[in-house]
Amino acid sequence: MARIDDHSDLIEALRYIDPAKLGYDDWLAVGMGLHDSGLALETWEDWSRRDAARFVEGECARKWAGFGDGDGRVTSGTVAKMARDRGWVPAAEDRGFAFEWDGEIDFSLVNPAWVEDADFDYGEEWDAAGDLKRYIEALFDPEDTVGYAVESTQRDGRYVPANSGVYTRTAGEILDVLSRTGDVRAALGDYDEHAGAWFRLNPLDGRGVKNANVADFRYALVESDSIPKERQLALIRAIELPCAMVVDSGNKSLHAIVRVDAPNRDEYRKRVDQLYKVCRENGLEPDAQNRNPSRLTRVAGVVRNGEQQRIVSGPCGKASWSEWWEWVQETTDDLPDDTNSDWDEPISLAPPLIGTEADGVLRCGQKMVIAGPSKAGKSFALIDLAEAIACGGSWLGWECRKGPVYYVNLEIADESFRNRQHVVWDDRQAHCDTGDGIESVKENFVRLDLRGHAAELSKLVPCITRRMLKRGDRGHFRAIIIDPIYKVNGGDENDAKAISAFTNQLDVLARNLGCAVIYAHHFVKGAAGARSSMDRMSGSGVFARDADAIVSLSPLYVPENMRDRLAGAGAWRLEATLREFREPDPVNLLFKFPRFYRDETGFLARFEVEGRDQFAEINDAKKRQASRDQEDKVAWMRSAIEECARDGVPATREAVLERMCQGCDDGDVTDTMLKNWTTGKAKWSPIRCKMEGGDWVLYDKMTIGLK
């Protein structure tokens, strides 16, 4: 079996890693990872040539020959991690997410791995002055004061502006010169063709070039030179950035000038943060240094080191920021549509998978957890259930709908699991519960043995989905069984957020495959009987709240002197908490290896679940009875007070006492009792008394609001 962390699309991942930005150790690690993955030496060499300044012919081959395959080797996963950090997403990876109350919205619009590179076809001969004119007219109004820099200097081997440049001319003035002369240098001034020239993103106030001097927050710059320009342009188009202009920088990057149209600087910061987040989550890693509204960007119409700074695209994507942002939110909103138009439509419930409409446990497409203590036989119960579905037989007395079932075995050795399949089926044959027979089981029972290959469920879901859909379209399988889930839930069962993400992955399986999801979980340590059946599972309460059906298997305490009657069988109680069907009465079971059977004799009904505190139950019953008695006393007093009102007499203690004794079937009520029931110490009673005209008069504080 292939490793879970194999990356068959590693060549695609390399496109996101720029060798020119790596140190020697990281460059070498990429080579070792490619060697480990089984790719050819030429893959490493072709990628390394992208760093023309440092590439040495033959160096890759010499290093490659020395790479080994020991335990300390760098694997393909290292290369994948480096690419992921730069925006790469494997083609097979599911884009689903678990949304939390305190989580952030995922703005994944595209899978970058499926976006094809764009072609650069500049077409006709370059008109430098025409490009500059088109650039300025697209970005500025004639009266806008613009900033630009043509003087340059070298710093750390690269050309940068030598000063703040010009910031007092208007766009109209520059365009006038261009129209008269058709000469870029006449319009802007002389520049060094090794360095190129720059324009500031936004109009200025004519007094400086700082952020405070920005007069209108129209545009933001998106530049990402970690991937080839063909991929940059493809992603810019794919995520519909509302670009006013896209310019080739004359080097490794494109400069996308994106409309943000912010009313003020605070809103500008917010929109740029949103813009960069969307870009990052779709494989376009923007240079964070370009956040400032007064940022310089490469201007079209000049030459840089022999390359043309020219327009790649005019306005493209959405027409405005508001249109784009609305589109982003709509596209990433993968919730179902709301509706109120289906009231008169016929209701179409999924059919029961386990049981019938009158006595069901689980419908097709729902989720069920089988919980019990360790070594309780849960796997045997699940194998028995899988065979019941595969052949259309019964399970613990419930009929099962026949169909294919996919069993993900994470814990039992392969051959041991096969042996369990056979012994369970042999027992079914012995009890004449074989449905449509062994051929149905051979055809419909598909297993995936992952002992030793387990990973978090989020990583397994794409692999499992792909394998299941290869065997049939969505809805082909009746159920997928995952046994057990502690192997794939991420480790911390008490982390509600992590378990919520885990259960969301179960929803992804159910939705994508159109089948039920059934899994095994274990009880919390300690006396399970002291808890309600749905609270016996270990870890976060999300487990109990998430599943549509919770089936708990709890051991019964059978006294030593009565165990002989079990003939070596285990005594269990099945309790089901169901969302869709009426909850069945507890079912007493005998585990006679290798299957559970209903106790048809009723012998087990007399026993309690192990750990249940019978004395606590007695005390609880006494408390419940005392509460009912108090409610009765309040009712008697209220009735007597109302009777006094009808008789036209004050509700004195004496008058109330007389009428209570007449209506009380449990004996006389004494003056002392009535006095105790109407004092502040009797917090359960709303009846109080006050002195009026020399007598204690009773009143209902809930009725008249007196305290």
C-alpha positions as CSV (number, residue, x, y, z in Angstrom):
1,M,0.0,0.0,0.0
2,A,1.2,3.5,-0.8
3,R,2.1,5.7,2.1
4,I,-0.5,8.3,3.1
5,D,2.0,11.1,2.8
6,D,3.0,10.2,-0.8
7,H,2.8,13.2,-3.2
8,S,2.3,12.1,-6.8
9,D,1.9,15.7,-7.9
10,L,5.2,16.8,-6.4
11,I,6.3,18.3,-9.8
12,E,3.4,20.7,-9.5
13,A,4.4,21.6,-6.0
14,L,7.9,22.6,-7.2
15,R,6.3,25.5,-9.2
16,Y,5.5,27.2,-5.9
17,I,9.1,27.0,-4.6
18,D,11.6,29.6,-5.9
19,P,15.1,28.2,-5.7
20,A,16.5,31.7,-5.9
21,K,15.0,32.4,-2.5
22,L,16.3,29.3,-0.7
23,G,19.4,28.8,1.2
24,Y,21.8,25.9,0.5
25,D,20.3,23.6,3.1
26,D,16.8,24.0,1.8
27,W,17.9,23.6,-1.8
28,L,19.6,20.4,-0.9
29,A,16.5,19.2,1.1
30,V,14.4,19.6,-2.0
31,G,16.8,17.4,-3.9
32,M,16.7,14.7,-1.2
33,G,12.9,14.8,-1.1
34,L,12.7,14.4,-4.8
35,H,15.2,11.5,-4.6
36,D,13.1,9.9,-1.9
37,S,9.9,10.3,-4.0
38,G,11.4,8.3,-6.9
39,L,11.4,11.3,-9.3
40,A,14.2,11.7,-11.8
41,L,17.4,13.7,-11.3
42,E,16.3,15.9,-14.3
43,T,13.3,17.1,-12.2
44,W,15.7,18.6,-9.6
45,E,18.0,20.0,-12.3
46,D,15.2,21.7,-14.3
47,W,13.9,23.2,-11.1
48,S,17.3,24.4,-10.0
49,R,18.0,26.1,-13.3
50,R,15.3,28.7,-12.3
51,D,18.1,30.2,-10.1
52,A,20.3,31.0,-13.1
53,A,22.7,33.1,-11.0
54,R,23.7,30.1,-8.8
55,F,23.1,27.1,-10.9
56,V,26.2,25.0,-11.6
57,E,26.0,22.3,-14.3
58,G,26.7,18.9,-12.9
59,E,26.3,19.9,-9.2
60,C,22.9,18.3,-8.8
61,A,24.1,15.0,-10.3
62,R,27.1,14.9,-7.8
63,K,24.8,15.5,-4.9
64,W,22.1,13.1,-6.2
65,A,24.6,10.2,-6.3
66,G,25.3,10.6,-2.6
67,F,21.7,10.6,-1.4
68,G,20.8,7.5,0.6
69,D,17.7,5.9,1.9
70,G,18.4,5.6,5.7
71,D,16.0,6.5,8.5
72,G,17.3,10.0,8.7
73,R,16.7,10.9,5.1
74,V,14.6,13.9,4.0
75,T,11.3,12.6,2.5
76,S,8.9,14.0,-0.1
77,G,6.8,15.3,2.7
78,T,9.4,18.0,3.3
79,V,9.1,19.3,-0.3
80,A,5.3,19.2,0.1
81,K,5.4,21.2,3.3
82,M,7.7,23.9,1.7
83,A,5.2,24.1,-1.2
84,R,2.2,24.3,1.1
85,D,3.8,27.1,3.0
86,R,3.9,29.0,-0.3
87,G,0.3,28.4,-1.3
88,W,0.3,24.9,-3.0
89,V,-2.7,22.7,-2.5
90,P,-2.6,19.0,-3.7
91,A,-5.1,18.3,-6.4
92,A,-6.6,15.4,-4.5
93,E,-7.1,17.4,-1.3
94,D,-10.6,18.1,-0.1
95,R,-11.3,21.8,0.3
96,G,-14.0,21.3,3.0
97,F,-13.5,22.9,6.4
98,A,-14.9,22.7,9.9
99,F,-16.5,26.1,10.7
100,E,-16.2,27.1,14.4
101,W,-17.8,29.9,16.3
102,D,-14.4,31.4,16.9
103,G,-12.9,30.3,13.5
104,E,-12.2,32.3,10.4
105,I,-14.1,31.9,7.1
106,D,-12.2,30.0,4.5
107,F,-11.9,32.0,1.2
108,S,-10.8,29.2,-1.0
109,L,-12.2,30.1,-4.4
110,V,-10.2,27.7,-6.6
111,N,-7.9,24.7,-6.2
112,P,-4.6,26.2,-7.6
113,A,-3.5,22.7,-8.7
114,W,-6.2,22.7,-11.2
115,V,-5.6,26.2,-12.6
116,E,-3.8,26.0,-16.0
117,D,-1.0,28.5,-16.6
118,A,-1.9,31.5,-18.7
119,D,-0.1,32.2,-22.1
120,F,1.7,35.4,-22.6
121,D,1.0,36.7,-26.1
122,Y,2.0,40.3,-26.4
123,G,1.2,40.3,-30.1
124,E,2.1,43.4,-32.0
125,E,5.3,45.4,-31.7
126,W,5.6,47.2,-28.4
127,D,4.7,50.9,-28.3
128,A,6.3,52.2,-25.1
129,A,4.7,55.6,-25.2
130,G,1.3,54.0,-26.0
131,D,1.7,51.7,-23.0
132,L,2.5,54.6,-20.6
133,K,-0.4,56.7,-22.0
134,R,-2.8,53.7,-21.5
135,Y,-1.4,53.1,-18.0
136,I,-1.9,56.6,-16.8
137,E,-5.3,57.0,-18.4
138,A,-6.6,53.8,-16.8
139,L,-5.4,54.7,-13.3
140,F,-5.7,58.4,-12.9
141,D,-7.9,61.4,-13.7
142,P,-6.2,64.3,-15.6
143,E,-6.4,66.5,-12.5
144,D,-4.8,63.8,-10.2
145,T,-1.4,64.7,-8.7
146,V,0.8,61.6,-9.3
147,G,4.1,60.4,-8.0
148,Y,6.8,58.6,-9.9
149,A,10.6,57.8,-9.7
150,V,13.1,57.6,-12.5
151,E,16.4,58.1,-10.7
152,S,17.9,54.9,-9.3
153,T,20.8,53.5,-7.4
154,Q,22.1,50.1,-6.6
155,R,21.6,48.6,-3.2
156,D,22.6,45.0,-2.3
157,G,22.9,44.1,-6.0
158,R,19.5,45.4,-7.0
159,Y,18.3,48.8,-8.4
160,V,16.0,50.9,-6.2
161,P,14.7,54.5,-6.4
162,A,17.4,56.9,-5.5
163,N,15.0,59.4,-3.9
164,S,11.3,60.2,-3.4
165,G,11.0,61.1,-7.0
166,V,8.5,63.6,-8.5
167,Y,5.2,64.2,-6.7
168,T,3.9,67.6,-7.9
169,R,2.8,67.0,-11.5
170,T,-0.7,66.0,-12.6
171,A,-1.6,63.1,-14.8
172,G,-2.9,65.5,-17.4
173,E,0.4,67.3,-17.6
174,I,2.3,64.1,-18.3
175,L,-0.3,63.0,-20.9
176,D,0.0,66.4,-22.7
177,V,3.8,65.9,-23.2
178,L,3.2,62.3,-24.3
179,S,0.7,63.5,-26.9
180,R,3.0,66.1,-28.3
181,T,6.3,64.2,-28.3
182,G,5.4,60.5,-28.2
183,D,8.5,60.1,-26.0
184,V,8.5,58.5,-22.6
185,R,11.7,60.2,-21.5
186,A,10.3,63.6,-22.5
187,A,7.2,62.9,-20.4
188,L,8.9,61.5,-17.3
189,G,12.6,62.3,-17.5
190,D,15.6,60.3,-18.3
191,Y,15.9,56.9,-16.6
192,D,18.5,54.0,-16.4
193,E,17.4,51.2,-18.6
194,H,19.1,48.8,-16.2
195,A,16.8,49.9,-13.5
196,G,13.5,50.8,-15.1
197,A,11.1,53.3,-13.5
198,W,8.3,53.3,-10.9
199,F,4.9,55.0,-10.4
200,R,3.1,55.4,-7.1
201,L,-0.2,53.5,-6.8
202,N,-2.5,56.2,-5.7
203,P,-3.0,60.0,-6.3
204,L,-1.1,62.3,-3.9
205,D,-1.7,65.7,-2.4
206,G,1.4,67.3,-3.9
207,R,3.2,67.8,-0.6
208,G,5.0,64.5,-0.2
209,V,5.1,60.7,-0.8
210,K,4.2,59.3,2.6
211,N,0.9,57.4,3.3
212,A,-0.4,60.6,4.9
213,N,0.0,62.3,1.5
214,V,-2.3,59.9,-0.3
215,A,-5.3,61.8,-1.6
216,D,-7.5,58.9,-2.7
217,F,-7.2,55.2,-1.6
218,R,-8.1,53.7,-5.0
219,Y,-5.7,50.8,-5.5
220,A,-3.7,48.1,-3.8
221,L,-0.7,46.2,-5.2
222,V,-0.6,42.4,-5.5
223,E,2.8,41.1,-6.4
224,S,3.9,37.4,-6.0
225,D,7.2,36.4,-7.4
226,S,7.4,33.0,-5.7
227,I,5.7,31.3,-8.7
228,P,6.2,31.7,-12.5
229,K,4.5,34.7,-14.1
230,E,2.3,32.4,-16.2
231,R,0.9,31.0,-13.0
232,Q,0.6,34.4,-11.4
233,L,-1.6,35.6,-14.3
234,A,-3.7,32.5,-14.3
235,L,-4.5,32.9,-10.6
236,I,-5.2,36.6,-10.9
237,R,-7.8,35.7,-13.5
238,A,-9.1,32.7,-11.7
239,I,-9.9,34.6,-8.5
240,E,-11.4,37.5,-10.5
241,L,-9.3,40.2,-8.9
242,P,-10.8,43.6,-9.8
243,C,-7.7,44.8,-11.6
244,A,-7.4,48.2,-13.2
245,M,-4.1,47.1,-14.8
246,V,-1.6,44.2,-14.7
247,V,1.9,45.1,-15.6
248,D,5.0,42.9,-16.3
249,S,7.7,44.1,-14.0
250,G,10.4,43.2,-16.4
251,N,11.7,40.6,-14.0
252,K,10.0,37.6,-12.2
253,S,6.7,39.2,-11.1
254,L,3.6,40.7,-12.4
255,H,2.2,43.8,-10.7
256,A,-1.6,43.6,-10.3
257,I,-3.1,47.0,-9.5
258,V,-6.3,46.1,-7.8
259,R,-9.3,48.4,-7.2
260,V,-10.1,48.7,-3.5
261,D,-11.9,52.2,-3.6
262,A,-11.6,52.7,0.1
263,P,-13.2,55.9,1.6
264,N,-10.4,56.3,4.2
265,R,-7.1,54.8,5.3
266,D,-8.6,52.6,8.0
267,E,-11.0,51.0,5.5
268,Y,-8.0,50.7,3.1
269,R,-6.1,48.6,5.6
270,K,-9.1,46.4,6.2
271,R,-9.7,45.8,2.5
272,V,-6.0,45.1,1.8
273,D,-6.0,42.5,4.6
274,Q,-9.0,40.9,3.0
275,L,-7.5,41.0,-0.4
276,Y,-4.2,39.4,0.7
277,K,-6.0,36.8,2.7
278,V,-8.0,35.7,-0.4
279,C,-4.9,35.7,-2.5
280,R,-3.0,33.6,0.0
281,E,-5.7,31.0,0.4
282,N,-5.8,30.5,-3.4
283,G,-2.1,30.0,-4.1
284,L,-1.1,33.6,-4.8
285,E,1.2,34.6,-2.0
286,P,1.4,38.5,-2.0
287,D,4.4,40.4,-0.9
288,A,3.3,41.9,2.4
289,Q,5.7,44.9,1.9
290,N,3.3,46.2,-0.7
291,R,0.5,47.0,1.7
292,N,1.1,50.8,1.9
293,P,-1.1,53.0,-0.2
294,S,1.8,55.2,-1.3
295,R,3.8,52.1,-2.6
296,L,5.8,52.4,-5.8
297,T,5.0,49.9,-8.5
298,R,6.6,49.2,-11.9
299,V,5.2,51.5,-14.5
300,A,4.4,50.4,-18.1
301,G,6.3,51.9,-21.0
302,V,10.0,51.6,-19.9
303,V,12.8,49.1,-20.2
304,R,14.4,47.2,-17.3
305,N,17.7,45.3,-17.8
306,G,16.7,44.5,-21.4
307,E,13.2,43.5,-20.6
308,Q,10.0,45.5,-21.2
309,Q,7.9,46.8,-18.3
310,R,4.7,46.5,-20.3
311,I,1.0,46.1,-19.9
312,V,-0.1,42.4,-19.6
313,S,-3.7,43.2,-19.2
314,G,-6.0,46.2,-19.0
315,P,-9.0,46.1,-16.7
316,C,-9.9,42.5,-15.9
317,G,-11.8,40.5,-13.3
318,K,-14.7,42.1,-11.5
319,A,-15.5,45.7,-12.2
320,S,-15.2,47.0,-8.7
321,W,-14.2,46.1,-5.1
322,S,-17.8,45.8,-3.9
323,E,-18.7,43.5,-6.8
324,W,-15.7,41.4,-6.2
325,W,-16.1,41.1,-2.5
326,E,-19.8,40.2,-2.9
327,W,-18.7,37.5,-5.3
328,V,-16.0,36.2,-3.0
329,Q,-18.5,35.8,-0.1
330,E,-21.2,34.2,-2.3
331,T,-18.7,31.8,-3.9
332,T,-17.2,30.7,-0.5
333,D,-20.6,30.3,1.1
334,D,-21.2,26.6,0.6
335,L,-24.2,26.5,2.8
336,P,-27.4,25.1,1.3
337,D,-29.9,27.6,-0.1
338,D,-32.6,28.8,2.2
339,T,-36.2,28.2,1.2
340,N,-39.8,28.5,2.2
341,S,-41.3,27.2,-1.0
342,D,-41.5,23.5,-0.3
343,W,-44.3,23.3,2.3
344,D,-46.6,21.7,-0.1
345,E,-44.0,19.4,-1.6
346,P,-44.1,15.7,-0.7
347,I,-41.7,14.8,2.1
348,S,-39.1,12.2,1.0
349,L,-37.2,10.7,3.9
350,A,-34.3,8.5,3.3
351,P,-35.3,4.8,4.0
352,P,-34.2,3.1,7.2
353,L,-30.8,1.3,6.9
354,I,-31.3,-0.4,10.3
355,G,-34.8,-1.3,11.3
356,T,-38.1,-0.2,9.8
357,E,-40.2,3.0,9.9
358,A,-42.1,1.7,12.9
359,D,-39.0,0.4,14.7
360,G,-35.9,2.0,13.2
361,V,-32.5,2.9,14.4
362,L,-30.7,4.6,11.5
363,R,-31.6,6.0,8.1
364,C,-29.5,5.9,5.0
365,G,-27.1,8.8,4.9
366,Q,-27.1,9.4,8.7
367,K,-24.4,9.0,11.3
368,M,-24.3,6.4,14.1
369,V,-21.7,5.7,16.9
370,I,-21.5,2.4,18.7
371,A,-19.9,3.0,22.1
372,G,-18.8,0.6,24.8
373,P,-15.9,-0.2,27.1
374,S,-12.6,-1.5,25.7
375,K,-12.6,-5.1,24.6
376,A,-16.4,-5.2,24.7
377,G,-16.7,-6.8,21.3
378,K,-17.6,-3.6,19.4
379,S,-15.6,-4.7,16.4
380,F,-17.4,-8.1,16.3
381,A,-20.7,-6.1,16.5
382,L,-19.6,-3.9,13.6
383,I,-18.4,-6.8,11.5
384,D,-21.8,-8.5,12.2
385,L,-23.6,-5.3,11.1
386,A,-21.5,-5.0,8.0
387,E,-22.4,-8.6,7.0
388,A,-26.0,-7.9,7.8
389,I,-26.1,-5.0,5.4
390,A,-24.0,-6.8,2.8
391,C,-26.4,-9.8,2.6
392,G,-29.7,-8.1,3.7
393,G,-29.9,-10.0,7.0
394,S,-30.7,-8.8,10.5
395,W,-28.6,-7.2,13.3
396,L,-29.5,-7.6,16.9
397,G,-33.1,-8.2,15.9
398,W,-33.4,-5.2,13.4
399,E,-33.7,-5.9,9.7
400,C,-31.0,-4.2,7.5
401,R,-31.3,-2.7,4.0
402,K,-29.1,-4.7,1.6
403,G,-26.2,-3.0,-0.2
404,P,-22.4,-2.5,-0.4
405,V,-20.6,-1.5,2.8
406,Y,-17.0,-0.1,3.1
407,Y,-15.2,-1.1,6.3
408,V,-12.1,1.0,7.3
409,N,-10.2,-1.3,9.7
410,L,-7.7,0.8,11.7
411,E,-6.9,-1.5,14.6
412,I,-7.0,-5.3,13.8
413,A,-4.3,-7.1,11.8
414,D,-5.3,-7.9,8.3
415,E,-5.5,-11.7,8.6
416,S,-7.1,-11.5,12.1
417,F,-9.8,-9.3,10.6
418,R,-10.4,-11.8,7.8
419,N,-10.7,-14.5,10.4
420,R,-13.3,-12.5,12.2
421,Q,-15.3,-12.1,9.1
422,H,-15.4,-15.8,8.6
423,V,-16.2,-16.8,12.2
424,V,-19.1,-14.2,12.3
425,W,-20.4,-15.5,9.0
426,D,-20.2,-19.1,10.2
427,D,-22.2,-18.2,13.2
428,R,-24.8,-16.5,11.0
429,Q,-25.1,-19.7,9.0
430,A,-25.5,-21.7,12.2
431,H,-28.4,-19.5,13.2
432,C,-29.9,-19.3,9.6
433,D,-29.5,-15.5,9.3
434,T,-27.7,-15.2,6.0
435,G,-30.0,-13.0,3.9
436,D,-29.2,-13.4,0.3
437,G,-26.2,-15.6,1.1
438,I,-22.4,-15.7,1.1
439,E,-22.1,-14.4,-2.5
440,S,-23.7,-11.1,-1.5
441,V,-21.2,-10.7,1.3
442,K,-18.3,-11.5,-1.0
443,E,-19.5,-8.9,-3.5
444,N,-20.7,-6.2,-1.0
445,F,-18.3,-6.3,1.9
446,V,-15.3,-4.1,1.0
447,R,-12.6,-3.5,3.6
448,L,-9.6,-1.1,3.8
449,D,-6.9,-2.3,6.2
450,L,-5.1,0.7,7.6
451,R,-3.5,-0.7,10.7
452,G,-0.1,1.0,10.8
453,H,-1.2,3.6,8.2
454,A,-3.6,5.7,10.2
455,A,-3.6,9.5,9.9
456,E,-5.9,12.3,10.9
457,L,-9.3,11.9,9.3
458,S,-9.0,15.1,7.4
459,K,-6.0,13.6,5.5
460,L,-7.7,10.2,5.0
461,V,-11.1,11.6,3.7
462,P,-9.8,12.5,0.2
463,C,-8.1,9.1,-0.2
464,I,-11.1,7.1,1.1
465,T,-13.5,9.2,-1.0
466,R,-11.5,8.6,-4.2
467,R,-11.3,4.8,-3.6
468,M,-15.0,4.5,-2.8
469,L,-16.1,6.5,-5.9
470,K,-13.9,4.3,-8.1
471,R,-16.1,1.4,-7.0
472,G,-19.3,3.2,-7.8
473,D,-21.1,6.5,-8.0
474,R,-22.3,8.5,-5.1
475,G,-24.9,6.5,-3.2
476,H,-23.4,3.1,-4.4
477,F,-22.4,2.2,-0.8
478,R,-25.0,1.9,1.9
479,A,-22.5,2.7,4.7
480,I,-18.9,3.3,5.6
481,I,-17.8,1.9,8.9
482,I,-14.7,3.4,10.7
483,D,-13.3,1.2,13.5
484,P,-12.2,2.7,15.8
485,I,-12.2,6.5,15.6
486,Y,-9.6,7.2,18.3
487,K,-7.0,6.3,15.6
488,V,-8.1,9.2,13.4
489,N,-9.6,11.9,15.5
490,G,-6.4,13.9,16.1
491,G,-5.6,12.7,19.6
492,D,-7.3,15.1,22.1
493,E,-10.8,13.7,22.6
494,N,-11.6,16.5,25.1
495,D,-10.9,19.3,22.7
496,A,-14.4,20.3,21.6
497,K,-13.1,22.4,18.7
498,A,-10.9,19.5,17.4
499,I,-13.7,17.0,17.8
500,S,-16.1,19.4,16.0
501,A,-13.7,19.5,13.1
502,F,-13.5,15.7,13.2
503,T,-17.2,15.2,13.1
504,N,-17.5,17.7,10.2
505,Q,-15.2,15.4,8.3
506,L,-17.7,12.6,8.9
507,D,-20.3,14.9,7.4
508,V,-18.0,15.4,4.4
509,L,-17.9,11.6,3.9
510,A,-21.7,11.3,4.3
511,R,-22.4,14.1,1.9
512,N,-19.8,13.2,-0.8
513,L,-20.5,9.5,-0.7
514,G,-24.3,9.6,-0.1
515,C,-24.1,6.9,2.5
516,A,-24.4,6.3,6.3
517,V,-21.3,6.8,8.5
518,I,-20.9,4.3,11.4
519,Y,-18.0,4.4,13.8
520,A,-16.9,2.8,17.1
521,H,-15.9,4.8,20.2
522,H,-15.0,3.8,23.7
523,F,-16.5,4.6,27.1
524,V,-14.8,6.9,29.6
525,K,-12.9,5.2,32.3
526,G,-14.7,4.5,35.6
527,A,-18.2,3.4,36.4
528,A,-20.3,3.9,33.3
529,G,-23.5,3.0,35.0
530,A,-23.4,6.2,37.0
531,R,-23.9,8.2,33.8
532,S,-26.7,8.4,31.3
533,S,-26.2,6.2,28.2
534,M,-25.3,9.0,25.9
535,D,-22.8,10.5,28.3
536,R,-20.7,7.3,28.7
537,M,-18.5,8.0,25.7
538,S,-15.0,9.3,26.4
539,G,-14.0,12.9,25.5
540,S,-16.0,15.9,24.4
541,G,-19.7,16.1,24.5
542,V,-19.6,16.9,20.8
543,F,-19.6,13.1,20.2
544,A,-23.0,12.8,21.9
545,R,-24.5,15.8,20.3
546,D,-23.3,15.0,16.7
547,A,-24.5,11.5,15.9
548,D,-28.0,10.8,14.7
549,A,-28.0,7.5,16.6
550,I,-26.0,6.6,19.7
551,V,-25.9,2.9,20.5
552,S,-24.2,2.1,23.8
553,L,-23.2,-1.4,25.0
554,S,-22.9,-1.5,28.8
555,P,-21.9,-4.6,30.8
556,L,-24.5,-5.8,33.4
557,Y,-23.6,-6.8,36.9
558,V,-24.6,-10.4,37.4
559,P,-24.0,-11.8,41.0
560,E,-21.5,-14.7,41.2
561,N,-24.2,-17.1,42.3
562,M,-26.3,-16.5,39.2
563,R,-23.6,-16.5,36.5
564,D,-23.9,-20.2,35.9
565,R,-27.2,-19.5,34.1
566,L,-25.3,-17.5,31.5
567,A,-23.3,-20.5,30.4
568,G,-20.2,-18.4,29.9
569,A,-21.9,-15.7,27.8
570,G,-21.4,-12.0,28.6
571,A,-24.3,-10.0,29.8
572,W,-24.9,-6.6,28.2
573,R,-27.5,-3.9,27.8
574,L,-28.0,-1.9,24.6
575,E,-29.4,1.6,25.0
576,A,-30.1,3.7,21.9
577,T,-30.5,7.5,21.8
578,L,-32.1,8.3,18.4
579,R,-32.7,11.6,16.6
580,E,-35.0,10.2,13.9
581,F,-37.0,7.4,15.5
582,R,-38.8,6.6,18.7
583,E,-36.2,5.5,21.2
584,P,-36.5,1.8,21.8
585,D,-36.7,0.2,25.3
586,P,-33.3,-1.0,26.5
587,V,-32.3,-4.3,24.9
588,N,-30.6,-7.0,27.0
589,L,-28.0,-8.9,25.1
590,L,-25.9,-12.0,25.5
591,F,-22.5,-12.1,23.9
592,K,-22.0,-15.7,22.7
593,F,-18.7,-15.6,20.8
594,P,-18.5,-14.1,18.2
595,R,-21.9,-12.4,18.2
596,F,-24.4,-10.5,20.4
597,Y,-28.0,-12.0,20.7
598,R,-31.1,-10.6,22.3
599,D,-32.0,-12.2,25.7
600,E,-35.4,-13.6,24.7
601,T,-35.9,-15.2,28.2
602,G,-36.0,-11.9,30.1
603,F,-33.5,-13.2,32.6
604,L,-31.2,-10.2,32.3
605,A,-33.9,-7.6,32.9
606,R,-33.4,-7.9,36.7
607,F,-29.8,-6.7,36.6
608,E,-28.3,-3.2,36.6
609,V,-25.5,-1.8,34.5
610,E,-22.2,-2.2,36.2
611,G,-21.3,0.9,38.3
612,R,-24.9,2.1,38.7
613,D,-25.4,3.5,42.3
614,Q,-28.8,2.1,43.4
615,F,-28.7,4.1,46.7
616,A,-28.3,7.3,44.7
617,E,-31.3,6.4,42.6
618,I,-33.4,5.8,45.8
619,N,-32.3,9.3,47.1
620,D,-33.2,10.9,43.8
621,A,-36.6,9.3,43.9
622,K,-37.2,10.6,47.5
623,K,-36.2,14.1,46.3
624,R,-38.7,13.9,43.4
625,Q,-41.5,12.8,45.7
626,A,-40.7,15.6,48.2
627,S,-40.9,18.1,45.4
628,R,-44.3,16.7,44.3
629,D,-45.5,17.0,47.9
630,Q,-44.5,20.6,48.1
631,E,-46.4,21.4,44.9
632,D,-49.5,19.7,46.4
633,K,-49.2,21.9,49.6
634,V,-49.0,25.1,47.5
635,A,-52.1,24.0,45.5
636,W,-54.0,23.3,48.7
637,M,-53.2,26.7,50.2
638,R,-54.0,28.5,47.0
639,S,-57.3,26.7,46.8
640,A,-58.2,27.6,50.4
641,I,-57.3,31.3,49.8
642,E,-59.5,31.4,46.7
643,E,-62.3,29.8,48.6
644,C,-62.1,32.5,51.3
645,A,-62.4,35.1,48.6
646,R,-65.5,33.5,47.2
647,D,-67.0,33.3,50.7
648,G,-66.3,37.0,51.2
649,V,-64.0,36.5,54.3
650,P,-60.4,37.5,54.9
651,A,-57.9,34.7,54.2
652,T,-56.7,34.5,57.8
653,R,-54.6,31.6,59.0
654,E,-57.6,30.2,60.9
655,A,-59.9,30.5,57.8
656,V,-57.4,29.0,55.5
657,L,-56.6,26.2,57.9
658,E,-60.3,25.3,58.2
659,R,-60.8,25.0,54.5
660,M,-57.5,23.1,53.9
661,C,-58.5,20.5,56.4
662,Q,-61.8,20.0,54.6
663,G,-60.1,19.3,51.2
664,C,-57.0,17.4,52.4
665,D,-57.1,13.6,52.0
666,D,-53.9,13.0,53.9
667,G,-55.1,14.1,57.3
668,D,-55.4,17.3,59.2
669,V,-53.1,20.2,58.7
670,T,-52.0,21.9,61.9
671,D,-51.5,25.5,62.7
672,T,-47.8,24.9,63.2
673,M,-47.5,23.3,59.8
674,L,-49.3,26.1,58.0
675,K,-47.1,28.6,59.8
676,N,-43.9,26.8,58.7
677,W,-45.2,26.7,55.1
678,T,-45.7,30.4,54.9
679,T,-42.4,31.7,56.4
680,G,-39.3,32.9,54.5
681,K,-37.6,29.6,55.3
682,A,-40.0,27.8,53.1
683,K,-38.4,28.9,49.8
684,W,-40.4,26.4,47.9
685,S,-43.7,28.2,48.8
686,P,-45.0,31.4,47.3
687,I,-47.6,31.7,50.1
688,R,-46.8,34.3,52.8
689,C,-48.7,36.0,55.6
690,K,-48.9,39.6,57.0
691,M,-50.6,41.2,60.0
692,E,-53.9,43.0,59.2
693,G,-56.4,44.1,61.8
694,G,-54.9,41.8,64.4
695,D,-55.0,38.7,62.3
696,W,-52.4,36.9,60.2
697,V,-53.7,37.0,56.6
698,L,-52.3,34.8,53.9
699,Y,-51.5,36.0,50.3
700,D,-49.9,34.6,47.2
701,K,-46.9,36.7,46.3
702,M,-46.8,35.3,42.8
703,T,-50.3,36.6,42.3
704,I,-50.2,40.1,43.8
705,G,-46.5,40.8,43.6
706,L,-46.0,41.4,47.4
707,K,-42.7,40.4,48.9
